Amino acid sequence: LWETTLNPDTRRLLQVAYSELGPAATTQSLTRLMGKGEAQARRELMELKADTVELDV
C-alpha cells in the first residue's frame, strides 16, 4: 500500500470531473468501478468492453 498509494514520490492524484451526463451518471460510473458489492457489474462491463481495450504490456 505504501508503494502504490501512500508514498508521495510514486503516487498519482487525478482530479475526477463530472461527465457530460452530469453528477448522477458520474457517481453511478464510479460506484460501478470501485464500489463494494459491485463485482457483477464490473464483470459485465469488462465483458462488454473487452474488445475495445488496447494493452500496453
C-alpha positions as CSV (number, residue, x, y, z in Angstrom):
1,L,0.0,0.0,0.0
2,W,2.9,2.4,0.8
3,E,4.5,2.0,-2.6
4,T,1.3,2.4,-4.7
5,T,-0.9,4.7,-2.7
6,L,0.8,6.4,0.3
7,N,4.3,7.2,-1.0
8,P,4.3,10.8,-2.3
9,D,7.2,10.1,-4.6
10,T,5.3,7.4,-6.6
11,R,1.6,8.1,-6.1
12,R,-0.6,9.9,-8.6
13,L,-3.5,12.1,-7.8
14,L,-6.0,12.6,-10.5
15,Q,-8.9,15.1,-10.5
16,V,-12.3,13.5,-11.2
17,A,-14.6,15.7,-13.2
18,Y,-18.3,15.2,-13.9
19,S,-19.1,13.7,-17.3
20,E,-21.3,15.5,-19.8
21,L,-24.2,13.5,-18.4
22,G,-23.9,15.1,-15.0
23,P,-23.1,14.3,-11.4
24,A,-25.5,11.3,-11.1
25,A,-24.1,9.5,-14.1
26,T,-20.5,10.1,-12.9
27,T,-21.4,8.9,-9.4
28,Q,-23.0,5.8,-10.9
29,S,-19.9,5.0,-13.0
30,L,-17.5,5.4,-10.1
31,T,-19.7,3.2,-7.9
32,R,-19.8,0.5,-10.6
33,L,-16.0,0.7,-10.9
34,M,-15.0,1.0,-7.3
35,G,-18.0,0.2,-5.1
36,K,-18.3,-2.7,-2.6
37,G,-20.7,-5.3,-3.8
38,E,-20.3,-4.3,-7.5
39,A,-18.3,-7.2,-8.7
40,Q,-21.0,-8.5,-11.0
41,A,-21.4,-5.0,-12.6
42,R,-17.7,-4.7,-13.1
43,R,-17.6,-8.2,-14.7
44,E,-20.4,-7.3,-17.1
45,L,-18.6,-4.0,-18.0
46,M,-15.4,-5.9,-18.7
47,E,-17.2,-8.5,-20.8
48,L,-19.0,-5.7,-22.7
49,K,-15.9,-3.6,-23.4
50,A,-13.2,-6.3,-23.6
51,D,-12.7,-5.9,-27.4
52,T,-12.0,-2.2,-27.1
53,V,-9.0,-2.5,-24.8
54,E,-5.5,-1.6,-26.1
55,L,-3.0,-3.5,-23.9
56,D,0.4,-1.9,-23.2
57,V,2.5,-4.8,-21.9
